[in-house]
Amino acid sequence: MDRPEMIMVDCKTFEELVQALGELVDYSRWVIARQDVEASHKLRPIVKRMIFLLVVITEGKVPEAGTVIEILDRVDDEVEGHLAHAKSPEEEAALLHEYGRFLDTVQELMQRGQRREK
């Protein structure tokens, strides 16, 4: 298997990517607030992938990058497991709300990484 080519992402482009992730997280919170479980299930993997890609970009420059990926995977697995066993729509909504709070934390970490890049 060929090794992937490396590309550079300038600070302006990285800022735009972080801003796009922020908007996606905001939309995810909006969906969660409306207790739209189906839409939230569809958005979660997209948000997770975007976070993963941005963390990979910062790897080596932001020491916490690897830890963020580990935490993201663990929390996502836990949320998925709890959602599968939720006994009511209210319980699902509460779990999704907690996931939204977690996304806030990840977004904050990404913004800190963005400031370090400058």
C-alpha positions in Angstrom: 0.0 0.0 0.0 1.4 3.4 -1.0 1.9 5.9 1.7 -0.5 8.9 1.3 1.0 12.1 0.1 1.3 14.8 2.6 -0.3 18.2 2.1 -0.1 21.4 4.0 -3.0 23.3 5.4 -2.4 27.0 5.9 -3.7 28.7 9.0 -6.5 30.5 7.2 -7.9 27.3 5.7 -7.6 25.5 9.1 -9.5 28.4 10.7 -12.2 28.0 8.0 -12.4 24.2 8.7 -12.7 24.8 12.5 -15.4 27.4 11.8 -17.3 24.9 9.6 -17.0 22.3 12.3 -18.3 24.9 14.8 -21.3 25.5 12.5 -21.9 21.7 12.2 -21.7 21.3 16.0 -24.2 24.2 16.4 -26.6 22.5 14.0 -26.1 19.2 15.9 -27.0 21.0 19.1 -30.1 22.5 17.4 -31.2 19.0 16.3 -30.6 17.7 19.8 -32.6 20.5 21.4 -35.5 19.5 19.1 -35.1 15.9 20.3 -34.8 14.7 16.7 -33.1 11.4 17.5 -33.1 10.2 13.9 -31.4 13.3 12.6 -28.9 13.2 15.5 -28.0 9.6 14.6 -27.3 10.7 11.1 -25.2 13.7 12.1 -23.1 12.0 14.8 -20.8 10.1 12.4 -20.3 13.2 10.3 -19.4 15.4 13.3 -17.1 12.6 14.6 -15.3 12.3 11.2 -14.8 16.1 10.9 -13.4 16.2 14.4 -11.1 13.3 13.6 -9.8 15.0 10.4 -9.1 18.3 12.2 -7.4 16.5 15.0 -5.2 14.6 12.5 -4.3 17.9 10.9 -3.1 19.3 14.3 -1.3 16.1 15.3 2.3 16.9 16.2 1.5 20.5 16.8 -1.1 20.0 19.5 0.0 17.5 22.1 -3.6 16.7 23.1 -4.6 15.6 19.5 -4.2 11.8 20.1 -6.0 12.1 23.4 -8.9 13.9 21.8 -9.3 11.0 19.3 -9.2 8.4 22.1 -11.8 10.3 24.1 -14.0 11.0 21.1 -14.0 7.3 20.2 -14.8 6.2 23.8 -17.5 8.8 24.3 -19.1 8.0 21.0 -19.1 4.3 21.8 -20.7 4.9 25.2 -23.4 7.2 23.8 -24.2 4.6 21.1 -24.4 1.9 23.7 -26.6 3.9 26.0 -28.9 5.0 23.1 -29.4 1.4 22.1 -30.6 0.7 25.6 -32.6 3.9 26.2 -36.1 3.1 27.6 -37.8 6.3 26.6 -37.6 9.2 24.2 -36.8 11.4 27.2 -33.8 9.2 28.1 -32.6 9.4 24.5 -33.0 13.2 24.5 -31.0 13.4 27.8 -28.2 11.3 26.3 -28.1 13.4 23.2 -28.0 16.5 25.3 -24.9 15.2 27.1 -23.3 14.3 23.7 -23.9 17.9 22.7 -22.1 19.1 25.8 -19.2 16.8 24.9 -19.2 18.4 21.4 -18.9 21.8 23.0 -15.7 20.6 24.8 -14.2 19.2 21.6 -15.0 22.4 19.8 -13.3 24.4 22.5 -10.2 22.2 22.3 -10.1 22.7 18.5 -10.3 26.4 18.9 -7.4 26.3 21.4 -5.4 24.3 18.9 -6.3 26.9 16.3 -5.0 29.7 18.5 -1.7 27.8 19.0 -1.3 27.5 15.2 -1.1 31.3 14.9 
